[in-house]
Amino acid sequence: MKLIVFDMDGVLIEERSSWRVIHNEFKIDNSDILKKLHEGKLSQEEFLNREIEKMREHGLTKKQIMEALKRVSYMKGLDRCLNFIKNWNSAIISGGIKCVADKIARKGIKHVYANEIIFKDEIPWKGKLNVPFFNKKDVLEKFLDNVDASFVIVVGDSKYDVSMFDFSDVSIAFNPSDEVIEQKADFVVKSKDMNDLIKILKNYY
């Protein structure tokens, strides 16, 4: 069976980061912990928990966070694309927020791997790192061990998705955010329109 694996942020939704939706809505600056993450001074799990801590420090509640995430903009052509691949196996593997991915999955994606905000008494309490930001290939590799996939297509938008290309038969850079993924992909779609992605997928239907 064919399997198509999507990154979410910048691919299925217009925003490059579902976390940034919360940052922008509530004026949260995470540049300090992002710098420490890239310098190796925070592990990926520590970084995620500091993200949640910042939400708590800003006094955010679950209701406020969920309301903000409702305003996420889906990528143009999303419904048509998901209808096109409805007979394929499909998955989201994303460093983004799982409740956003779950909502998209209800439109027609069978498996979801994304990171979670764990709430305690309606307060953002900690994170659950299901998809390491820099090691997405590990999630895909484990997934492939447990799924029937004779042909794998991976669709991503950034250098953090490139590692998953190692397990793909076809790699697609959709709405790419950097040159790294463009150079590594078999196909590049520079628009923000999933109808253009369908044109490539038709070759493998």
C-alpha positions as CSV (number, residue, x, y, z in Angstrom):
1,M,0.0,0.0,0.0
2,K,1.1,3.5,-0.7
3,L,1.9,5.7,2.3
4,I,2.1,9.5,2.3
5,V,3.7,11.2,5.3
6,F,3.1,14.9,5.8
7,D,4.8,17.4,8.0
8,M,2.1,19.8,9.4
9,D,3.4,23.3,10.0
10,G,3.9,25.1,6.7
11,V,2.4,22.1,4.8
12,L,-1.1,21.4,6.0
13,I,-1.4,24.7,7.7
14,E,-0.2,28.1,6.5
15,E,1.7,29.0,9.7
16,R,5.3,27.8,9.7
17,S,4.8,26.9,13.4
18,S,1.7,26.0,15.3
19,W,3.6,27.0,18.5
20,R,4.1,30.4,17.0
21,V,0.4,30.9,16.7
22,I,0.3,30.9,20.5
23,H,3.4,33.1,20.7
24,N,1.9,35.7,18.4
25,E,-1.5,35.7,20.0
26,F,-0.2,36.2,23.6
27,K,3.0,38.1,22.9
28,I,5.3,35.3,24.2
29,D,9.0,35.6,23.3
30,N,10.8,32.2,23.2
31,S,14.0,33.5,21.6
32,D,16.0,32.9,24.7
33,I,15.2,29.2,25.0
34,L,15.4,28.7,21.2
35,K,19.0,30.0,21.4
36,K,19.8,27.6,24.2
37,L,18.3,24.7,22.3
38,H,20.4,25.4,19.2
39,E,23.5,25.9,21.4
40,G,22.9,22.5,23.0
41,K,22.2,24.0,26.4
42,L,18.7,22.6,26.5
43,S,17.6,19.2,25.4
44,Q,14.6,19.0,23.1
45,E,12.4,17.8,25.9
46,E,13.7,20.6,28.2
47,F,12.9,23.1,25.5
48,L,9.4,21.8,25.1
49,N,8.8,22.0,28.8
50,R,10.1,25.6,28.9
51,E,7.7,26.4,26.1
52,I,4.9,25.3,28.3
53,E,6.3,27.0,31.3
54,K,6.2,30.3,29.4
55,M,2.5,29.8,28.7
56,R,2.0,29.2,32.4
57,E,4.0,32.3,33.3
58,H,1.7,34.3,31.0
59,G,-1.3,33.0,32.9
60,L,-2.8,31.2,29.9
61,T,-5.6,28.7,30.4
62,K,-6.5,25.7,28.2
63,K,-9.5,27.5,26.9
64,Q,-7.4,30.5,25.8
65,I,-4.9,28.2,24.0
66,M,-7.5,26.2,22.3
67,E,-9.4,29.3,21.1
68,A,-6.2,30.7,19.6
69,L,-5.4,27.4,17.8
70,K,-8.9,27.4,16.3
71,R,-7.7,30.4,14.2
72,V,-5.0,28.3,12.5
73,S,-5.3,28.7,8.7
74,Y,-5.5,25.5,6.6
75,M,-3.4,25.3,3.5
76,K,-5.3,26.1,0.3
77,G,-6.5,22.8,-1.4
78,L,-6.1,20.8,1.8
79,D,-9.6,19.1,1.6
80,R,-9.2,18.3,-2.0
81,C,-5.7,16.8,-1.4
82,L,-6.9,14.6,1.5
83,N,-9.8,13.4,-0.7
84,F,-7.3,12.5,-3.4
85,I,-5.2,10.3,-1.1
86,K,-8.1,8.8,0.8
87,N,-7.3,5.3,-0.4
88,W,-3.7,5.5,0.6
89,N,-2.3,5.0,4.1
90,S,-1.4,8.4,5.5
91,A,0.3,10.0,8.5
92,I,1.3,13.3,10.0
93,I,4.7,13.5,11.7
94,S,5.2,16.9,13.1
95,G,7.0,18.8,15.8
96,G,3.8,21.0,16.0
97,I,0.9,20.7,18.4
98,K,-1.0,17.5,18.4
99,C,-4.5,18.9,18.9
100,V,-4.1,20.8,15.7
101,A,-2.9,17.7,13.9
102,D,-5.8,15.6,15.3
103,K,-8.3,18.1,14.0
104,I,-6.8,17.9,10.5
105,A,-6.6,14.1,10.7
106,R,-10.4,14.0,11.2
107,K,-10.5,15.2,7.6
108,G,-8.9,12.0,6.4
109,I,-5.4,11.2,7.8
110,K,-5.0,7.9,9.5
111,H,-2.1,8.3,11.9
112,V,-0.8,11.3,13.9
113,Y,2.5,11.8,15.6
114,A,3.0,15.3,17.1
115,N,3.8,17.0,20.4
116,E,1.4,17.6,23.2
117,I,0.5,20.2,25.8
118,I,-0.4,18.4,29.0
119,F,-2.9,20.4,31.1
120,K,-3.4,20.1,34.9
121,D,-6.6,21.7,36.2
122,E,-7.0,23.7,32.9
123,I,-3.4,25.1,33.3
124,P,-0.6,24.2,30.7
125,W,1.6,22.0,32.9
126,K,4.2,20.2,30.8
127,G,5.0,19.0,27.3
128,K,5.0,15.5,25.8
129,L,7.8,15.1,23.2
130,N,6.4,12.5,20.8
131,V,8.3,13.9,17.8
132,P,11.8,15.2,18.5
133,F,12.2,18.4,16.4
134,F,15.6,17.3,15.0
135,N,15.0,13.6,14.8
136,K,11.8,13.1,12.9
137,K,13.3,10.2,11.0
138,D,13.4,8.1,14.2
139,V,9.6,8.4,14.5
140,L,9.1,7.5,10.8
141,E,11.4,4.5,11.0
142,K,9.5,3.1,14.0
143,F,6.2,3.7,12.3
144,L,7.3,1.9,9.1
145,D,8.2,-1.2,11.2
146,N,4.5,-1.5,12.1
147,V,2.7,-0.5,8.9
148,D,2.2,-1.9,5.5
149,A,4.0,0.5,3.2
150,S,5.3,-0.7,-0.2
151,F,5.8,2.9,-1.5
152,V,6.5,5.9,0.7
153,I,6.0,9.6,-0.2
154,V,7.2,12.3,2.3
155,V,6.1,15.9,2.1
156,G,7.8,18.6,4.2
157,D,8.8,22.2,4.1
158,S,12.0,22.6,6.0
159,K,15.5,21.1,6.7
160,Y,14.0,19.4,9.8
161,D,12.0,17.1,7.4
162,V,15.0,16.1,5.3
163,S,15.9,13.2,7.6
164,M,12.6,11.5,6.7
165,F,13.6,11.5,3.0
166,D,16.0,8.6,3.8
167,F,12.9,6.4,4.2
168,S,11.0,7.7,1.2
169,D,10.6,6.6,-2.4
170,V,9.6,10.1,-3.4
171,S,10.4,13.3,-1.4
172,I,8.6,16.5,-2.0
173,A,9.5,20.0,-0.7
174,F,6.2,21.9,-0.4
175,N,6.2,25.6,0.3
176,P,9.9,25.3,1.3
177,S,11.3,27.5,4.0
178,D,15.0,26.9,3.2
179,E,17.4,25.8,0.4
180,V,18.4,22.6,2.3
181,I,15.1,20.9,1.6
182,E,14.9,22.2,-1.9
183,Q,18.3,20.6,-2.7
184,K,17.4,17.3,-1.2
185,A,13.8,16.8,-2.5
186,D,12.8,15.0,-5.7
187,F,10.2,17.6,-6.4
188,V,9.7,21.2,-5.2
189,V,6.3,23.0,-5.0
190,K,6.9,26.6,-4.3
191,S,3.3,27.7,-4.0
192,K,1.0,27.6,-1.0
193,D,-1.6,25.6,-2.9
194,M,-2.0,21.8,-2.3
195,N,-3.7,21.6,-5.7
196,D,-0.1,21.9,-7.1
197,L,0.9,19.0,-4.9
198,I,-1.8,16.9,-6.3
199,K,-0.3,17.4,-9.8
200,I,2.8,15.5,-8.6
201,L,0.9,12.8,-6.6
202,K,-1.1,11.9,-9.7
203,N,2.0,10.4,-11.2
204,Y,1.9,7.8,-8.4
205,Y,-1.8,7.2,-8.0
